[in-house]
Amino acid sequence: MKDNVKINRRNFIKSSVLTGGALLAHAAMPVSAAGVLSIQDKDEGKAAAGDALLRGVCDIHLHCRPDSRERSVDEYGFMKDAVRAGYRGVMFKSNDFSCHDRAYIVRQALPDAPCFGSFCMNRVHGDRVNAFAAQKAVETSGGLCRCIWMPTLDAVYQYRYEKRREQGIPVTDDNGRVLPEVVKVMEICAGADIIFATGHSSPEESIALVRKAREVGVKRVVVTHANSFIWTMTADQIKLCMDQGAYIEYCYLPCLWGEGSKMPQYERQSMADFAAFARIDPSRSFISTDLGQAVMPHPVEGMRDCILKLQAEGMPQGDIDLLVRRNPAWLIGLDK
């Protein structure tokens, strides 16, 4: 391995705090170097576990192998890193495959691994939202499916943005009414007391979904990455969803992609803008990394960088605790 990719972890963290640029340098590394920042050394692990910065964190939106896209780390390896770092909870997301069943297996190998899975309503499960698949997900051994996401990469809104010829998977009809199969999934989430998440629905679709979910009786409703790319909501739209009982997710990924990274096609979000979203109402919000892309930083280091930069923006520690600890912990059922 070339000297320029042999990065010492302590120097990386120091550089990240001082300049905010080391994570972006890592994003430009080749895939073969992506594992350099994984917390694997036992002594380093002990130090991380004793680090109050990450202790008790819950990251409930990240991507790991196995997946249909290349990822920077596998679920088993990530959970070893997360346990060493002192995480309280992790919920994996795969756009195409179930991961709640794999979380069950990971827990057999790592009994102390606080991992959960989720289930996305994408084309691999059919051309419409598949309520039968959702039901089977919540019935899977271990009860570790803690979220059903509406269509993500196969959502109508995403297809429309990408100008694809195919028809995406709808969540509402032409009049904006939530479809019956989506209502059924809401009922399944309400019965299992797990998260119903809006996925890659448009802001307007998300508002309709939140209203219907409240009517159905879903207690844990999440508007997915309301600060990200084409899904970015206005403050008024966010407050409207909060008033209807939803929790708003803000992902750190947009603060890392953009010019100078291996995901230059997206506009980078400033840390000031990210913090402004988080300040709208921390009591009804949470932060996840949405990391795991092969060309992006390790999710643990991404979360560390996010917290440090929120502190630098003057975010009160109590609000940070709500955003990365208490609210996501409640959403995945760790706190009653």
N, C-alpha and C positions, 0 to 999 in steps of 0.2 A: 504494500500500500504506500502511496506517495506521502512524503512528509506533510504536504499541505492539507491532507485529510486526517492526519493523526492529531486529533484535537483532544487536549486534556479536558475532562469534564469540569473541573473546578475553574479552569481558565475560561471555559465556554460560559459558565454561569456569570462569572465576574464581568466578562465582556458584554453579556446580554444586559446586565443591569446598567453598566456604564454607558453603553452606546446604543442599545436596542437593535443592533445590527447583526449580531452573531447568529441569531435564528435565521435571518434571511440568507446569510452565507451558507448555513447548513442546508437550506432549501435548495441551493444550487449544487449540492454534492451529487455525485453519481449514486445510483441505487446501492451499489456495493459498499458504499461508505455510510449508508443510512443508519446502520446499527451501531456506529461508533458511540453515539450518545445514550444508548440503552444502558440502564443502570444495572450492571451485571456483577461488578466487583463486590464481594461481601462487605468489606470495610466501608465502601461507598454507600452500600445499601443501609448499613447501620446508621450512618450519618444522616441519610435521607429520612429514615424512619423517625429520627429524633428531631427532625426539622419541623417546627411549628407552621412553617409556610404551607406545607402540603398535608400535614396530618389532618385527617377527617374530611378531606376533599372527596366529592362525588362528581365524576365526569360521566354524564349519561347520554353522550352522543359522540362516539368515536368509531373508527373503522379499522379492522385488523384482518389478517389472513386467517383462514381461507376465504377468498372472495373472488368475484369475477373481474376485479380490478387489482392492479398491483398495490400492495400495502407495505408499510415500513416495518411492521412487526406482526407476529402471529398472536392469537388470543392468549395462548398459554404463556408465551414469553412476556407479553404485556402485563399479565396478571402478576407474574413474579416481580416485575418492576414496580407495579402499583402497590403490592403488599409491602415491599421494601420502603417505598416512599411514604407509607402510612395512609394510603387512600382508605376511605370508608366504604365506597361503593363505585361500581363501574357498570354501565349498561352498553353493550355492544350493539352496533347497527350494521346490517348488511342490506344493501339495496335489493339484492336478488335472492338471498338465501336466509333460512332461519338461523338464528344464533343462540336462542334460548336453550335448545337441546345441547349445543356444544358447551354452553355455560355449565350445564349439569355435569358433563364429562370433565371439564376443567376443575370443577370443585372436587371431583373424586381424586384428582392428582394433587390438588392444592386445597386442602380442607379449609384453610383460612382465607381463601380468595373470595372476596365479596362481589362476585360478578353475576350479572343478570343479562338477559337477552331481550330482543324485540323482534318485530315482524312487520315487513313492509308490503303493502298491497300493490306490487308491481306486476308486470306482464308475465313473469315466470309463474304466477298463480292464476293467470287468465286475463281476458280482455276487459273484465269488469271487476270491481271490488268484490273479493271472494270472502263472504261471511263464513262459509264452511271452513275455509283454511284458518280464519281467525279463531273460530271456536276450537279447532284442534290445537292451535298454538297455545291457548290458555289451559288446555287440558293435558299438555305434555308433562311428563314426569318431572317432579321437582318444583313445579309452579314458578318457573323462573322467567317466563315471558311477562315483562312488566310494561310493555307498550305496544300498541298497534298503530303504525303510521299509515296514513293515507298515501296514495301513490307519490313516489318521489321522482326518480329519473323518468318514469313513464307517465307522469301527470299531464293532463291536457294543457295546463299552463306552460309547462316546460317544453312540450312538443311545439306549441304555438310560437314560443320565443325562438326555438331552433328552426322554425319553418320546415318542419318535417311533414311528409305527405301522409304518414300514418295517423290514425286517430288515437290520441292518448286515452288513458283510463279516466273517466269522468267521476266527479263527486257530486255535481249538481246538474240539474236539467237546464234547458234553454231559458227558463224563467228564473233561474237562480235558486230553485228549491232543492234541498238535499235529497239525494236519491235513496230509495227504500233500502238497498243493500248496504249503503253507508250508515243509515239509521240502525240497521241490524247490528253492524259492527259496534256502533256506539252502545247499544244495549248489552252486547257481550262485554265490552270494557266496563260498563257500569256494574254488571253482575259480578265480574271478577275483581272489581275495584282496582283497575290498572289504568295507565295513561292512554288516552285517545289523542293522537298527535296529527296535526294538519298536513304534514308532509310538505310536498312542493306545490301545494295549492296557491292560487293567487291571493293577495291580501283580501280581495272582496270575497272570494270563496272561503277563506279562513274565517272571516267574520260570520258568514252564514253557517259554517260548521260549528263555530263556538256557540252561537245562539241555539242551534238545534241540540247540541250536546248538553247544554244546560237544561233544556226542556226534557230531554231523555233521562237526565239524572246522573250524568257522568261527573264524578267529583274531581278527577285528575285530567284536566284538559290542557294541552300544550299547543301553543302556536309556534311552529318550527322556525328557527333562525330568522327572526323578524328584522335583523340588521344586515342580512346577507343579500347582495347582488339583486336579482330581479324580485326577490321576496321582501325587500325592505319596506317596512310600514312607516306611515307617518305617526307622530306622537299621538294624534287624535285617534287613529285607528287602533293603536296599541292600548290606549286608555279605554276605548270602547270594549275591546276584548277582555281586558282586566275587569271591567264593570260587569261583564257576563260570567265571571268566575274563572277565566283562563289564566294560566301562567305563561309568560313570554320567555322564549329561549333566545339568548344572544350567543352567537358562536364567535370564537376568537380567530378562526381561520381567516376571515377577511382582513385582519390586521397583518397577516403574514404573506398573503399572495400579492400579485401585482408586479410592477416593474422591478427588475433585479432578482426575481424569484423564478422558479421553474413553472409557475402558474401565472405568466405575465398577461394573460388575456383578460384578467379581472382587475378592476380598479381597487387599489388598496384603501382600506378604511383607516383613517387616522385614529390614534389612541384617544384623542379628545372626543371624537365623534362616538367611538365605542363606549367610552365612559358616560357620555351624555345619554345614550340609550339606557345603560344600566341604572342611571340615576332617576329615570322616569318614575319607577316605583319598585325598589328592591324587594319589597315584601311579596310581590306577585311576579317575580322574575328569577331567572337563573342563568348561569353561564356554563357552557360546555365548550370543548375545544373544536369538535368536528374534524379532528386531525386523524392521521393514519395514512394519508397519501404518501406514496413512496418518495416523493420529492419534497416533502415538508418535514419539519422537525418531529422528533419523537413526542407523542402526546403528553408525557409527563413533563418534559422540558417546556412544551408549549404552555401547559397550565401554570408552571412555575413563572414563566415570563409574563403571562397574563396577570397574575396576582401582583407581581412586583411592579408592573406598569400601572395597575389600578391604584396601588399605594402611592406611586409617584404622581398620579393625577389628583391625589388628595381624597380618594374614596375612603370613607370611614371604615375601620376594620369590622364593625358590626354589620355594615352593608355587604362587605366582601364575604363575610361568613354566611349571610343569607343567600348570596348568589352562588357560591361554590360549595357550600356545605349543607345548610339547613333545608333550603327549598328543594334541591335535587334529591336529598335523602328522603324527604317526605314523599316526593312524587314517585319514587320507586319502592315505597312501602317500608323503608327502614325505621321511620318514625310514625307512630300512629297518631 
